[in-house]
Amino acid sequence: MREVYCPVCQTITMAESVTKKEIYMVRGADITIDATVLTCKTCQTDIFDPDIDAANLAQAYQIYCAKNEVISAEDIKGLRDRYAMSQRTLAKLLNWSPATIYRYEKGNIPTPAHNDCLKRLFDPMEFDKLVQSKEYVLTENEKQNLLMGNRESCNSTEKYIERVLLELPPCEENGYKRLDLKKLINMMTFFTQKGISKTVLMKHLWLADFTHYKEYGTPISGAVYAALPNGPALDNWYLILQLAVNEQMISLEPIYYNEVEGELVKANKSYQPEIFTTSEMDTLEKVAKKLNGKTARQLSNLSHDEDAYKLTQKNKLISYEHAFSLQMAP
């Protein structure tokens, strides 16, 4: 409660902060947030406050960025901190002006093209390639510092996941459940005891989470899935697979299909059944039995016929609400 000037009452009055559902427009998208609003105690009129409104807008931006895989200002600052590089050095690497980096770190949302460039920098291999290709614009000290920092960052996958993947609040894209990495990685080891391809694993994980949501109103892991070319798959799947490899839970082994190289995902350890509920174990077993023996192509084709895929834009996140029309559910 605080004293403010109410333009309706035309006097100084008491006002309180209340929480209301409000819709903010961000890049053409309607974003619903739990907004803080200052309300006059006398006439119940909402009173504009620049600081409160700025905080509401920042919340809307954060939700938009999380839903659309947009690199946030904090991510960019964290990237620079990881490599101890200045805004000017980052601008050199990307061939942008330092003013562009400054604007993004002040909260401006990157353009789609710039966002894709920034996302690639979080992949240590892509970062190394970029540094090597831009060595002509870097000083020798800059180059050596960046490459040294990149070697250290190869071991920071888990921290990056915690910052980027775990920040998404409960919403329809994660089944209203924050990501449980321990359960997700144990789901991987459950399904890969005998080894399966990455595409097949993605369909097992997706179907298990969506089937459990359909039957019990909550997913097993709270993982987010995207409509990728081969069908539903973990969003940022490469990061999560790398984390599981780093923890020695799985290994990626090369396999060949008609002289085309692929990767087989195989468990290095047994899964931990005690971390799953009875209903979750039942769902995992049913999905494993339902999909047993099906090839990656067969599963991709089947998933392409699901509303979860057909009604979601390419490369966008899939709503768990599509679970209720699942045809593949065991």
Order of alpha helices (4+ residues) and beta strands (2+ residues): beta-beta-beta-beta-alpha-alpha-alpha-alpha-alpha-alpha-alpha-alpha-alpha-beta-alpha-beta-beta-alpha-beta-beta-alpha-alpha-alpha
